[in-house]
Amino acid sequence: MDLSHLKVLVTGGGGGGVGAGVCQALDNFGATLIINELTIEKAVEASKLYKKAIPVQADLRSAEEVEKMFSEIKEKAGNINGLVNNAGVGLAKPVHEVEESEFDRTYGVNIRGTWLVTKYFVKQLLDNKIKGNIVNISSIHGFASQPNYSIYASTKSAIEGFTKAMAYELGGYGIRSNAIGPGLVHAEQNYELFKAFTSDPEKYEEDFIENQQALNHLIQPIDCGNTVAFLLSELSRSITGQVIYVDAGKTIMLCNREFTTYKER
Ligand SMILES: NC(=O)c1ccc[n+]([C@@H]2O[C@H](COP(=O)([O-])OP(=O)(O)OC[C@H]3O[C@@H](n4cnc5c(N)ncnc54)[C@H](O)[C@@H]3O)[C@@H](O)[C@H]2O)c1
C-alpha cells in the first residue's frame, strides 16, 4: 500500500497508545504526518520518530488555537487530505460522582475538539475543491459499555453518529468519513483508569485478554494504525460511514469465556 500522496493530520499523535500506532503505520506506508499535541514539546518529540512529520500545537478544545493551527499547517505543509481524530481522554467514575469539570473535559476533548478540527479540515477541502478522508477514533464503548463508563461511552456513541451523518453529508464532495473502535489497547491512560476498579492494572489486562476476547492476544497500537491506513487508502474507496472494531473479537461475544466454561458446583 502506497500512501505517499497523503498528508495526514493526526490529533494527539504524541500519545503512546493508539496515536503512536496510527503515526507508525502511516509512516510505514509513506504518508506525510502532521502531528498535533497539547504542547509543542510533545509534538516535536513524537515527530522525531518518523520520516516525514511536522509538529503543531493546539489544545483542541479552543476554536482559536485550532484555527491558528490550520494556518500554520497551510504555511508549513500546504493543503492536507487526511485527518485522524485520535486525541481523546478517558473517564472511569460512577455516573452520580462525576464532577462538572470532568464531564466538560471529556466532552471538550472527545466531542468539541473532534468537531472543531473536522470543521476546519472540511472547510479547507471544500475551499480548495480537494477530496479527502476522515477517520475518527471511537472505542468499543461506542457499541457496548460497562459500569463507570457512562460519560466516556456517550462521547464515543456520539462520535459514531457524527461519523455516519458526515459520511452522508460530505459524500457528494468525494469526502469519506469512517471510524475505528479499538478494544483494549495498551496505553498509558488505561492504567490510571483501571485503578478505578483494581489495585493491579497489569493483572487486570492479562485477565481481560484471557477471558474477554475471542483472540487471546493483546491488541497493539499498530493494529489500530494499519486499519486506519486502510481506511485512508483507495483500497477502501467504497467504504464510508462505517465503524470497524479493532477489538480481537470483544464485541461479538455473547458472554465471556468464564461463563462459557461455567459448570455448576
Ligand atoms: N488505549 C485504548 O485502549 C483505547 C481503546 C479505545 C479507544 N481509544 C481511543 O484512542 C484515542 C487515543 O487514546 P490513547 O489510549 O492512545 O491515549 P493517550 O493518552 O496515549 O493519547 C491521547 C493523546 O491525546 C492528547 N490530548 C489530550 N487532550 C488533548 C487536547 N485537548 N488537545 C490536543 N491533544 C490532546 C494527549 O496529550 C495524548 O498524547 C482516544 O480517542 C481514546 O478514546 C483508546
The ligand as a Gaussian input file, in Angstrom:
#p B3LYP/6-31G(d) Opt

LIG

0 1
 N       -5.998000       2.765000      24.666000
 C       -7.144000       2.134000      24.493000
 O       -7.315000       1.002000      24.978000
 C       -8.223000       2.762000      23.687000
 C       -9.342000       1.976000      23.413000
 C      -10.372000       2.524000      22.661000
 C      -10.282000       3.816000      22.197000
 N       -9.182000       4.580000      22.490000
 C       -9.147000       5.946000      21.962000
 O       -7.928000       6.146000      21.289000
 C       -7.578000       7.528000      21.329000
 C       -6.147000       7.684000      21.863000
 O       -6.117000       7.233000      23.185000
 P       -4.886000       6.505000      23.906000
 O       -5.479000       5.498000      24.813000
 O       -3.898000       6.106000      22.906000
 O       -4.425000       7.679000      24.869000
 P       -3.089000       8.508000      25.115000
 O       -3.360000       9.217000      26.394000
 O       -1.892000       7.640000      24.993000
 O       -3.100000       9.556000      23.899000
 C       -4.014000      10.644000      23.783000
 C       -3.229000      11.890000      23.356000
 O       -4.163000      12.972000      23.169000
 C       -3.545000      14.156000      23.661000
 N       -4.569000      15.123000      24.067000
 C       -5.377000      15.059000      25.162000
 N       -6.131000      16.170000      25.239000
 C       -5.795000      16.952000      24.182000
 C       -6.228000      18.233000      23.729000
 N       -7.147000      18.933000      24.395000
 N       -5.656000      18.738000      22.612000
 C       -4.701000      18.048000      21.940000
 N       -4.250000      16.837000      22.326000
 C       -4.796000      16.292000      23.433000
 C       -2.706000      13.719000      24.857000
 O       -1.649000      14.638000      25.095000
 C       -2.209000      12.336000      24.419000
 O       -0.920000      12.398000      23.851000
 C       -8.630000       8.200000      22.219000
 O       -9.625000       8.790000      21.411000
 C       -9.211000       7.049000      23.009000
 O      -10.508000       7.301000      23.452000
 C       -8.151000       4.064000      23.232000

